[in-house]
């Protein structure tokens, strides 16, 4: 498995699309969490409004600022990352070649999943690191006091963000294994994140009791609730909500992640690779 993991890490590192996804996620995080609010701060109509906007960019808000977009926009990018990482192997025909070598299917699969987990952790850490630098720059430029988060709160934020993005990444990887490609999995996954779940939450749940209960077990809703439990601004940030508590959100997302891994592994093990 370690040889498969090393090979997968090398492939992820050398694939330009993955760097593009990281760059887009980082740019979106910085623009909407810091640059747009800072522009609003400079153009605020009164001092009270300006102080409120500035406070939201301070280092103590690093966790909600960094993971606020994870349930929707960064989640869609993570899903795309998972689908590309797996689905491109079918398109290029490299999966069949890999399986003719020494590692078996499950060893190869374990290496892929572990490599994706490390890559997602790297994405989360980069977003947090750039967020910390930006909030430090904003606080310094305005001569504001900097109250950094306790280490445990920061670790909870990072681990929660990793769980959210990893769940969406595994969703994309599972779809790629099931459909043996990447275009259809990306399309279906993004439609689910940005369309289907929103329809269930905002339309069906208001009309049907079972839909109201169902939404509490959707991955996107639980991702948004986990962000809210970690300090995210429910109702202000798209996708962030308080439908369930943080404990349930964590357990549901972990269950989805395990289910996606099992389904993907079964698809790889039981189907012919062409």
Beta strands, then each sheet from edge to edge (+ up, - down):
end
